[in-house]
Amino acid sequence: MHYINTLTEGQQVKEIYLVKKVTSALTKSGKQYLSVLLSDKTGTLDAKIWDPASPGIAEFEAMDYIWVGGEIVVFNNANQLNIRQARKAREGEYLPKDYMPTSDRDVDEMYEELMRLIRSVKSPYYQQLLYSFFQDPEFQKRFCFHSAAKSVHHGFVGGLLEHTLSVAKICSFYAKHYAFLDRDLLLTAAICHDIGKLEEIAPFPVNDYTDDGQLLGHIVIGVGMIREKIRDIPDFPKIKENELVHCILSHHGELEYGSPKKPALCEALALSFADITDARMETMREAIYSQLSPSMAWKGFHKFLDTNIRATSDVSQRLMNAKTEEDPEN
């Protein structure tokens, strides 16, 4: 299979991709064309069908797997596929796993590591709350499969688990380094901070915002999920509930970043730092090191990071050496 991240200018493409979006538009001269967003597990590709009425173009819609024939061109410094032929793919012509980006880490190992952190929580109330979520087999299945975002960071199968574990481990370090932090509160908040994304974002292959996600957002949804579970735990202290809810409400750190509240507790501030650290580091990694052999060249301006970025020299060389060892003919 010719994955999207391997395509180059001038390449003739005959391949099956997943349609994420398709829209009709008009050229400046008033001629209709279709703008199509294609995807596989390595990324997305903008595509155009300049003559939708052509006999080589069959009907399809978003979330269809389609076979396409066309040529890669470069437009605005990005690859674009000019499609000349398109039809729905038939059963047996594709494997769904080729169209779902997945975590590089073992999901079962990550979940067990997360459960060890949960077992280390000493507060019986917080531990019971965590068990009510993470010992539920159906919740575990959904949580392990889900992404943490549509595209910015951890936007892959297992991404929500990977991000949550990373944030929880950072918070565990914070609690050890800063003795005044309430470890049980901080760790519980870290593990629960993004559970609302299970309802905010539809699972793969859709991986897009739901109506609830658009209207409410994962922070509000997550607080609702937590309070619903707390109602079933006898004598759960109100102050512990409020402190935990505050940490969730403020974990984006700033009002302009979507937090309904700014951090007022040390633990809330620590969680916001851990969350943004892991999100930004993963964004940087995906932008630079997602390829096995990243170029030393500057990657250009990254809108989300608001800066020009490139690979570090030593890391870049090490990854290129690793590829040479794996592929002696390279």
C-alpha positions in Angstrom: 0.0 0.0 0.0 1.2 3.5 -0.8 0.7 5.3 2.5 -0.1 9.0 2.4 3.1 10.0 4.2 5.2 8.4 1.4 3.6 10.1 -1.6 5.8 12.5 -3.6 5.2 15.1 -6.3 4.5 13.6 -9.8 3.6 10.2 -8.4 0.8 8.3 -10.1 -1.5 6.9 -7.5 -3.8 3.9 -7.7 -4.8 3.2 -4.1 -7.7 2.9 -1.6 -8.2 5.6 1.0 -10.8 6.5 3.5 -12.9 9.6 2.7 -13.0 11.9 5.8 -14.9 14.7 4.1 -16.2 15.6 0.7 -17.6 19.0 -0.3 -18.8 20.5 -3.6 -17.4 23.9 -4.6 -17.1 26.2 -7.6 -14.0 27.4 -9.4 -13.6 31.1 -10.1 -15.1 30.5 -13.5 -18.2 28.9 -11.9 -17.4 25.3 -12.7 -18.3 22.7 -10.1 -15.5 20.5 -8.5 -15.3 18.3 -5.5 -12.8 18.8 -2.6 -12.1 15.5 -0.9 -10.1 14.8 2.3 -8.6 11.3 2.2 -6.9 9.5 5.0 -5.0 6.4 6.1 -3.2 5.6 9.3 -0.3 7.9 8.4 -2.2 11.1 7.9 -4.6 13.0 5.6 -4.4 14.1 2.0 -6.2 16.9 0.2 -7.6 15.8 -3.1 -9.6 17.4 -5.9 -12.0 16.1 -8.5 -12.1 18.8 -11.2 -14.6 17.0 -13.4 -17.2 15.2 -11.2 -19.3 14.4 -14.2 -16.5 12.3 -15.8 -17.5 8.7 -16.5 -14.5 7.6 -14.4 -16.0 9.1 -11.2 -18.6 7.0 -9.4 -20.7 8.2 -6.5 -19.3 8.1 -2.9 -19.6 10.0 0.3 -17.8 10.7 3.6 -16.6 7.6 5.5 -16.6 5.5 2.4 -13.4 3.6 1.4 -12.7 4.5 -2.2 -10.3 3.4 -4.9 -8.8 6.4 -6.6 -6.5 7.0 -9.6 -4.7 10.2 -10.1 -1.5 12.3 -9.8 0.2 14.0 -6.8 0.9 17.7 -7.3 2.1 20.3 -4.9 -0.1 23.2 -4.0 0.8 25.7 -1.2 3.7 23.6 -0.2 1.6 20.6 0.4 0.7 17.4 -1.5 -2.6 17.3 -3.3 -4.1 14.5 -5.3 -5.8 15.3 -8.6 -8.3 12.5 -8.9 -9.2 11.2 -12.4 -10.9 8.0 -11.4 -12.8 7.1 -8.2 -15.2 4.3 -7.1 -16.2 2.7 -3.8 -13.9 0.0 -2.7 -15.3 -3.5 -2.5 -15.2 -5.9 0.5 -11.9 -7.7 0.7 -10.0 -4.9 -1.2 -8.8 -3.2 2.0 -8.0 -3.8 5.7 -9.6 -1.2 8.1 -6.5 -1.3 10.3 -4.5 0.4 7.5 -6.7 3.5 8.0 -6.5 3.8 11.7 -3.4 5.4 13.2 -2.4 3.6 16.4 -0.1 4.2 19.4 3.4 2.9 19.0 3.1 1.5 22.6 1.4 -1.7 23.7 -2.1 -0.8 24.9 -2.4 -3.7 27.5 0.9 -2.7 29.0 -0.1 1.0 29.2 -3.4 0.1 30.9 -1.7 -2.1 33.4 0.7 0.7 34.2 -2.3 3.0 34.7 -4.0 0.5 37.0 -0.8 0.4 39.1 -1.1 4.1 39.6 -4.7 3.8 40.5 -3.9 1.1 43.1 -1.3 3.5 44.6 -4.1 6.0 45.5 -4.6 5.8 49.2 -7.9 7.7 49.6 -10.7 5.1 49.6 -13.1 7.6 48.1 -10.9 8.6 45.2 -9.8 5.0 44.6 -13.4 3.8 44.6 -14.2 6.5 42.0 -11.3 5.4 39.8 -12.3 1.7 40.1 -15.8 2.5 39.1 -14.5 3.7 35.8 -11.4 1.8 35.0 -12.4 -1.7 36.3 -15.5 -1.6 34.1 -14.7 -3.8 31.0 -16.8 -1.8 28.6 -15.2 1.5 29.8 -11.8 -0.1 29.4 -12.5 -1.2 25.9 -13.7 2.3 24.9 -10.9 4.1 26.7 -8.1 2.0 25.1 -9.5 2.4 21.6 -10.2 6.2 21.8 -8.0 9.1 20.6 -7.2 12.1 22.7 -7.9 14.6 20.0 -9.1 15.0 16.5 -5.8 16.0 15.1 -3.6 18.2 17.3 -2.0 15.6 19.6 -2.5 11.9 20.3 -5.1 11.7 17.5 -4.8 7.9 17.1 -6.2 4.7 18.5 -4.8 4.3 22.0 -4.1 8.1 22.1 -6.4 8.8 25.1 -4.8 6.1 27.1 -1.2 7.1 26.2 -1.9 10.8 27.0 -3.7 10.0 30.3 -0.9 7.7 31.4 1.8 10.3 30.5 0.0 13.1 32.4 -0.5 10.9 35.4 3.2 9.9 35.5 4.2 13.6 35.3 1.8 14.4 38.1 3.2 11.5 40.2 6.6 13.0 39.8 5.3 16.5 40.8 3.8 15.0 43.9 7.1 13.4 44.9 9.1 16.6 44.1 6.7 19.0 45.8 5.8 17.4 49.1 2.9 19.9 49.8 0.8 18.5 46.9 -2.0 16.1 47.7 -0.9 13.2 45.6 -4.3 11.3 45.8 -6.2 14.4 44.5 -3.6 15.2 41.8 -3.3 11.6 40.5 -7.1 11.1 40.5 -7.6 14.4 38.6 -4.9 13.4 36.1 -6.4 10.0 35.4 -9.9 11.5 35.0 -9.1 14.8 33.4 -10.0 13.7 29.8 -12.6 11.0 30.3 -15.1 13.4 28.7 -13.4 12.9 25.4 -15.2 9.5 25.2 -18.3 11.5 24.4 -16.7 14.6 22.9 -15.1 12.7 20.0 -16.6 9.9 18.0 -14.4 6.7 17.8 -12.4 5.7 14.8 -12.8 5.7 11.9 -14.9 8.9 12.3 -12.7 10.5 15.0 -14.6 13.8 14.8 -16.5 16.0 17.2 -20.0 14.8 18.2 -22.9 17.1 18.8 -22.3 16.8 22.6 -18.6 17.6 22.0 -19.4 20.7 19.9 -22.1 21.9 22.3 -20.6 21.0 25.7 -16.9 20.0 25.3 -15.0 17.3 27.1 -14.4 19.3 30.3 -18.1 19.8 31.1 -18.9 16.3 29.9 -16.2 14.8 32.1 -17.4 16.7 35.2 -20.9 15.3 34.6 -19.5 11.7 34.3 -17.5 12.1 37.6 -20.4 13.6 39.6 -22.7 10.8 38.4 -20.3 8.2 39.7 -19.8 10.1 43.0 -23.5 10.0 43.7 -23.2 6.2 43.9 -20.4 6.3 46.5 -21.7 6.6 50.1 -20.5 9.5 52.1 -18.2 10.8 49.5 -16.9 14.1 51.2 -18.2 17.2 49.4 -14.9 19.0 49.8 -13.1 16.2 48.0 -15.7 16.2 45.2 -15.4 20.0 44.8 -11.5 19.9 44.8 -11.5 17.1 42.2 -14.1 18.9 40.0 -12.2 22.1 40.2 -9.0 20.4 39.0 -10.9 19.0 36.0 -12.6 22.3 35.2 -9.3 24.2 35.3 -7.0 21.7 33.6 -6.5 23.8 30.5 -5.0 26.5 32.7 -6.5 29.6 31.1 -10.0 30.8 30.2 -9.0 31.4 26.6 -7.8 27.8 26.3 -11.3 26.5 27.2 -11.1 26.2 31.0 -14.3 27.3 32.8 -12.1 28.2 35.8 -8.5 29.1 36.3 -6.5 26.9 38.7 -7.1 28.0 42.3 -5.4 24.9 43.9 -1.8 23.8 43.8 -2.9 20.5 42.4 -5.0 22.1 39.7 -2.0 24.2 38.6 0.2 21.1 38.6 -2.3 19.2 36.5 -2.6 22.1 34.0 1.2 22.1 33.6 1.4 18.3 33.1 -1.4 18.4 30.6 0.1 21.1 28.4 3.6 19.6 28.7 2.5 16.3 27.3 0.2 17.8 24.7 2.9 20.1 23.4 5.7 17.5 23.4 3.5 15.1 21.5 2.5 17.8 19.0 6.2 18.5 18.5 7.1 14.8 18.2 4.3 14.2 15.6 5.4 17.2 13.6 9.1 16.3 13.5 9.8 12.7 14.5 6.8 10.8 13.2 8.9 9.8 10.2 11.7 7.3 10.9 14.3 9.5 9.2 13.4 13.2 9.8 15.3 15.7 7.7 17.5 18.2 9.4 15.8 20.9 7.4 13.5 23.4 9.1 9.9 22.1 8.9 8.4 25.5 8.6 5.9 27.5 10.7 3.7 25.3 13.0 0.4 27.1 13.6 -0.4 25.4 16.9 3.1 25.8 18.3 3.4 29.3 16.9 7.0 28.8 15.8 9.3 27.4 13.2 10.5 23.9 14.1 13.1 21.3 13.1 14.7 18.1 14.3 17.5 18.2 16.8 20.8 17.2 15.1 21.8 14.3 17.3 18.3 12.8 17.4 17.9 13.2 13.6 21.2 11.4 13.0 20.4 8.6 15.4 17.1 7.9 13.7 18.7 7.9 10.3 21.3 5.5 11.5 18.6 3.2 12.8 16.9 3.2 9.5 20.2 2.3 7.7 20.7 -0.6 10.0 17.2 -1.9 9.4 17.4 -1.4 5.6 21.0 -2.0 4.4 20.0 -1.2 0.8 18.8 2.3 1.8 
